[in-house]
Amino acid sequence: MQEVNSKPEEWIDAELAKQRAAHLERSIHVYESVGGVFTAQGRRWLNFGSNDYLDFARHPRLKKAAALALEQYGTGATSSRLITGTLPPHDALERSIARHKGYPAAVVFGSGYMTNAGVISSLIGRNDHAFADRLIHASVLDAVRLSGARLHRFAHNDPGSLEQTLKRAPSGRRLILTESVFSMDGDEAPLEAIAALAESHEALLMVDEAHAGGVFGPHGAGLVSALNLHTKVTASMGTLSKALGGYGGYTACSERTRQWLINRSRAFIYTTALPPAVMAAALEALRILEETPGLGKTLLARAQRFRERLQGVGLDTLRSSSQIVPVLVRDNASTLRLAGRLKSRGILVGALRPPTVPPDQARLRFSITLAHSDEDLDRAFDAVIDAFNEEGIL
Ligand SMILES: Cc1ncc(COP(=O)(O)O)c(C=O)c1O
């Protein structure tokens, strides 16, 4: 092995030591399986850190569709979309997403993160303005930075605050950015009020439906569809990596916006297309959604019951109204210890700390999936009570 000159890297030790002292150091663990429930080390694990909301990631139909495409096309697309990387599954998936979301067109990107980067940096530039909810996902903030536009933050889910902020930015193109279901709080944005403000202030509106897709709206088409806001939302963005159980991201949009993105979006142009097998799996996931209405409703009912039980013993689940159920702890060290206590009981749950959530807002975040039965959720509830009791905060 070559000796590495470690001198230029020494600053990393000091920085990580600071993070560790604040209970904010992160580490990677290797898990035996994906999905909401799995068996490993002779134990049945309940995994609440997975976003496999509809239990699709191991679905036999998705696996079969991917296997067939793998056999037919091979392992990779081997080229970018505009050269020779667009194969029939890419084309079929974009058409299928557009139909599913009720838009004229759609564009698939390498991931949800890349979708935000690619769409936002194409719609606004240096002389423009972005208006983002204070709790918006990090990928949206990174995308605004990439665009060079000025970033304005408005208070979480507060159209009044958005309006004040809009009035302060008179010139240039304006783009409003919100999630429809927020990833860390599990609450829903007041989309109709935000869309009305976008219209009256002649601003573009982009909605990140990463956590609403597959769960909310008719056949899981999301909240933009459920509220019939297509004409007011320029980009209805989503991911293939959560409820659809695969990988990749997309935006539904007009034909005009699609044409703009495929001509200008660097995150679309300068990268290799996703593997055809990944596209085929997503296509099959959309077919199942179209054939099986009510999956989202079942999931939301289970999450509601779990949330009510937690609230019933005085735990703070914020304003969650979705399959994402946070339990506010506040203190970073306690949050980590609680996740450890739950793990020792066979329950995996994210211990979310700053900067993923605001300071003093550390929490456990339960992602409920269709793999979790009511009995599983009862077991999780009992474990939460025990863990909080042991920690002395209940
Ligand atoms: C709200 C939100 N937007 C975008 C993303 C990025 O999606 P992806 O994981 O497909 O890159 C995520 C999740 O990571 C998310 O929670």
The ligand as an SDF file (V2000), in Angstrom:
LIG
                    3D

 16 16  0  0  0  0  0  0  0  0999 V2000
  -37.8910   16.5150   -0.0390 C   0  0  0  0  0  0  0  0  0  0  0  0
  -36.8250   15.7780   -0.7710 C   0  0  0  0  0  0  0  0  0  0  0  0
  -36.4600   16.2120   -1.9830 N   0  0  0  0  0  0  0  0  0  0  0  0
  -35.5150   15.5870   -2.6870 C   0  0  0  0  0  0  0  0  0  0  0  0
  -34.8870   14.4670   -2.2090 C   0  0  0  0  0  0  0  0  0  0  0  0
  -33.8230   13.8130   -3.0270 C   0  0  0  0  0  0  0  0  0  0  0  0
  -34.3070   12.6810   -3.6440 O   0  0  0  0  0  0  0  0  0  0  0  0
  -33.3170   11.4790   -4.0260 P   0  0  0  0  0  0  0  0  0  0  0  0
  -33.0880   10.7000   -2.7770 O   0  0  0  0  0  0  0  0  0  0  0  0
  -34.0410   10.7370   -5.0900 O   0  0  0  0  0  0  0  0  0  0  0  0
  -32.0540   12.1060   -4.5360 O   0  0  0  0  0  0  0  0  0  0  0  0
  -35.2580   13.9680   -0.9470 C   0  0  0  0  0  0  0  0  0  0  0  0
  -34.6730   12.7460   -0.3470 C   0  0  0  0  0  0  0  0  0  0  0  0
  -33.5770   12.4440   -0.2400 O   0  0  0  0  0  0  0  0  0  0  0  0
  -36.2430   14.6530   -0.2130 C   0  0  0  0  0  0  0  0  0  0  0  0
  -36.5900   14.2240    1.0120 O   0  0  0  0  0  0  0  0  0  0  0  0
  1  2  1  0
  2  3  1  0
  2 15  2  0
  3  4  2  0
  4  5  1  0
  5  6  1  0
  5 12  2  0
  6  7  1  0
  7  8  1  0
  8  9  2  0
  8 10  1  0
  8 11  1  0
 12 13  1  0
 12 15  1  0
 13 14  2  0
 15 16  1  0
M  END
$$$$
